[in-house]
Amino acid sequence: MMKKCEERLADGLSAGTINDFYVTRVGDDINLYLTHNRGENNKDVHGLCWEAFMEATKAARSMKLYAAGQDLLTDAFSGNVRGAGPGAAEMEFKERGAEPMVFFMADKTEPSSYSLPLCRTYMDPFTTTGLVIDPRAHEGFKFEIVDVCDSKKVVMSTPEETYDILTLLGDTTRYAIKRIYSKSDDIGVAAVVSTEKLNISAGKYVGKDDPVCVCRTQSGLPAVGEVLQPYMFPSLVAGWMRGSHYGGWYPCSVEDSDPTFFDGPPRIVALGMMVSNGKFQGLEDPGSKPGYHVPVDYFKGSCWDEARKGAVKASIYMRRHGPFMPAVLGPEEMEYTTRPAVLKKLKERMEKLD
């Protein structure tokens, strides 16, 4: 399936639609990285990605793989992948002298899972010392927060609105960070998250959102280590088996991202590459062919073993609750499961209390 995506994106490269690409995965989710000069929400770029996913779906169906194309909610492309199933995190910026980037990929969870680590990176000086000692980071950041249930957004500012921001983002069932901007005029966008909600788009549970997050780093923005540090705490995130449970977020390599314990725990992978002259540069030799890259796999090393142990320990504890809260999600999220059908069936049998 990934090979089919690579072939299709290579066609887009030859046609001049994109400048460069990289295909990878987290768990059972294919992730496409692209650079181009066509701006955000470009129909040709989104169309290219859609065609790549459709080719992968055909390959999956030919192999009779389970739930082939489950995350694709339509057979027809309407100009943008948003609302059609795939998540998208796009950012447009002018390259600085050096442009190090971190690409986060999650499996078996939802967009608001990034809210806690992003708040720690961009709001907490005990995580990001740059908020205290870097003059540009010291100015603070602007947060674009979306209400994923009501399709609304608000832009709020730190440090002056920090507590108000946390009031919203603490409700992970409804609010999530979409974008973070530097207040320094010469930097621009700092981070972007894919905030599409599959269950809301489809009207039923068809798979968890498996969101991605892209962060620019260094030189007025948090350092790479400050972006990664929050994931040492294996926070509880929603998703896991059937998208209906809470589990500890497990930081791991691409190779270790297959969820095997109760379809989990939910995975988080972080890959690092530079953007140089509109193309990606990883650990591969300079001048390597476009599409071939070797990113730094940040969560691969033994440094993260303690976080992984914590995620498993928390997940075992949650699993022991079985179908009872707080292991399973709250009533709003469970509306996309079988619960409404059960309640409808019992409607005539429900009696008023004396």
N, C-alpha and C positions, 0 to 999 in steps of 0.2 A: 504493500500500500504506500509506504514511504517512497519507494522507487518510482511509482507512478506519479507522485507529487513532484519529485525531483525532475522527472522528464517533462512534465507540463510547465514547471517554472523555468526550466532551461529554454523551452520554446518562447516563453515570455521575455527572457533575457535576450534571445536572438532577435526578437521582434522589436526590442527597444522599449518595452513596456516597463521593465524594471532594470535597476543597475546591478543588483546582486541578490543572492538568496541563500538560505540555509534551511534544511529540513531536519527536524528532530522530533522527540516525543516525550511525554510524561505519562507513565502508565499506558493506557490504551488510547491516548489522545495524541493525534498528530499536530505538531506546531510548525507553522511556516513563518520564517523571518524574511522580510523583504526590505530593500532600500530602493527608493525611486525619487524622482523630482517632479511628481505630478500633484502633490498636495494631498491632504487628507480626503477620504471618501471618494477617491477617484474611481469611476465606473470601470475602467479598463483593468485597474489593479485588483479591485474586488472581484471582477469577473474572472480574472486569471486564477485567483485563489479558489473561487467557487468551482471552476472547471477541474482544478487539481483535486479537490475533495470529492467531486463526482467521479473522477477516474479511480480514486482510491476506493470509493464505495462499490464500483463495478467489480474491482478486483476482490473485495471482501465478499461480495455476493457469490462470485464464481467459486470461492473457496468454502462457501456455506458457513462463514463466520457468524457468530452470534451477534444480533443487533446491528447488522451492517447498515451504515448510514443513519443510525438512530438519531444523531444530533442534527441531521439535515431535515428541516421541517417542511420543505417544499421542493418540488422538482424543477421549478422555474426560477431563474435568476431575475431579480427586479432592479438591479443597479447597485445593490449594496448587500453585504452579507449580514448586516445587523438586522435582527428580527427573523432571520432565516435559519438560525441555529448556531453557526459558528460565532465565537466571541472575537472581538477585534480591539487591539490597543494600538492606536496610531499617534505619533507625535511628529510635528514639523518644527525644525530648528535650523539655525545657522551654525555650522561646525565651528567649534573653538579650536585652539591650537592642538589640543588633545581631547578626544571624546570617548572616554571609557564608559561602557554601559553594562548594566546587569539586567538579564532577562529572567524573570521568575515564571515558572510554569507549575500549575497546580492540578492535581487529579483528585476527584471525589470530594469537591467542596464548592463553595459559592464565593462571589466577588467580595462580599464584606469581610471575608477572612483576612484580607490584606489590611483592613482598617487599623487593627491593633499594631502590627509591626510598622506600618507607615507613620502612624501617630508617634511612635517611639523614635523613629528616625528623624522626622521633620519637626517634632515639637518638644522632644525631651532632651535637655542638655546633658543628662546623665548617660544618654546613649550617644548623642552627637555633640561632641565638644565644640565642633565648629559653630554651633549656635551661640557660643559664648565668645570664641576667640577669632572666628573668621568674620571680617567686617561685612561681607556681602550676605553670608548666611545669617548673621546677627540681625539683619533687617526682618527676617521671618519669611513666611510663605503664604500663598493664597491656595485655599482648598476648594475645589469644585466638588460638591457633595450632591449625590442624586438620591431621590426617593424612587427606588426601583419598582414600587407598587403603584405609584401615582404618576410616573413619568414626569417628574419635576426636578429642578436643580436649584442650588443656591451656591454662591461663591462667598466664602468666609475667610477671615484673615487671622494669622498668628503673628505675634503672641497675644494681641489684645482680645481676640475672641476664642481663645483656647478652650475655656470651660464650656462655652456654648457649643463649640464644635464637638466636644466629647459627649455632651448631652444627646446630640443626634446620633453620632456614630456608635454609641454604646448599644443602640437598638440595631443589632446586626441583621434582624429579619427584614428591615425596611430601608436603612440608609447605608450607603457605601461611598467610598472615595472614587471619583472618576479621574480627576487630574489634580496635580499639584504644580504650582508655578512659583518660580523665584520672584521676589519683589525687586530684585536687582534688574534694571532695564536691559543689561547686556547679556542675560542668560536665557530667560524664557522658561519653557516648560521643563519641569524636573522629573515628573513621573506620570504614568498613565496606566489605568486598569481597565480591563474588559469587564463591563458591568451588565452585560446582557443576562437576563434570567430565563433559562429554558422553560421552566414550568409555567411561567406567566405567558411566554410567547406561544406555547403549545396548548395551554389550558389544562394540562395534565402532566404527570411526571413522565418524562421521556429520557432522563439522564441528568446528572448534575452538571452545573455550569462549567466547571473545570477552568477557572479564570487564569488569565496571564497578567503580568505587571511588568512594565519596562521603566527602568530608572537610569537617568543620566547621573554621573557622579563626578566628584572632585572639583576644585577650582570654583569656589562659591557655592557648591552643592555638597551634600554629605559625601564623605569618603566611601570607598567600596566597603571597608570594614564596618562603617556606621550603618550602611544599608543592610548588611548581612547580620549584624549582631542580634537584632530582635528575634531571629528565628532560633536562637539558642534556647529560648523559652518555648516549649511545645504547647502552644495555646490550644484550647478546645475549639474546633471549627465544625460547622454543620455540613453534612453530606454523607460520606461513608456509604455503607450498604443501602441500596435503594434510595439514597439521597435523604434518608429520614432519621439519621442518627448524628450524635456528636462524638468526635474522636480527637485524639491528640495529633497535631500536625507534625508529620514525620519528615525532617529534612534529609535528602538523600541524593545520590547520583542518578543520572539517566538510567544506568544499568540496574539500579536498585529500586526503580520507581514502579515496578509491578506490584499492585496491591494484593496481598495473599492472605492476610488475616481478616476474615469477615469482609472481604473486598476492601481492605484498608491496611493500616490506618491511612487517612488522607495524606497524600504526598505533596511535597514542595521541593522543586528543583531550581537551582540558580546557576545560570551560565553567563560567562563574561566574555565580551568581545569589544574591540574598538570599532568606531566608525571613522573611516579615513577616506577622504575624497569621494564620499558617497557610497563606499563599499565597506564590507565587514573585513576586519583583520583579527584573527585569533592566533593560536599557537602554530598554525601552518606557515610554511615558508612564504615570504612576500613574493607576489607574482604568481601564486597558485591560481588554478583556473577558478573562475566564478562559480559559486555554489559549493565549493569544497572548502570547509573550514573546520578548525579544531578549537572550539571554545574552551575556556577554563571552566571546569566543573567544580564550583565552589564548595558544595556540600558533600563531595566525594570522600574527603579525608577523614582520618580517625578523630580529628578535633571535634567532630559533630556526633561522635558515638554517645556522649552523655545526653545530648538532646534526643537522639533516637531512642535511647533507653527510657527517657522520661515520657516520650510519646507513646511507647508501647505500654508502659506501666499505667498511664492515664487511660489508655484505650481499653485495657483489660478491666480496669475498675468500672468504666462506663458500660462495657458489655454485660457485666454481671447484673445490670438492671433489666436486661431483656427488653421487652416492649414498653417498659414504664419510663415516664419522665423521671430525671432529666436526661436519660440516655437517648430518648427519641425527641424530635423537635416539637415545638409548640403548636397550638391549633392552627395558626395561620399557614404554616408550611405544610401541615398535614392535610390541608384542604385539597392538595394535589395527589393524595393517595386514595386508598379504598375507604377511608373513614366516611366521607359524605354518602357513599352507597350504603354502608352499614347503617348509618343514622336514618336514611330514607326508608330502609327496610323495616326499621324498628319504630317508625313514626306512629303507626296505628297502635302499637303495643305500649307506648309510653302513657303512663297515667299521672294525673296531678296528685300531689301530696295532699293529704287531709290537713 
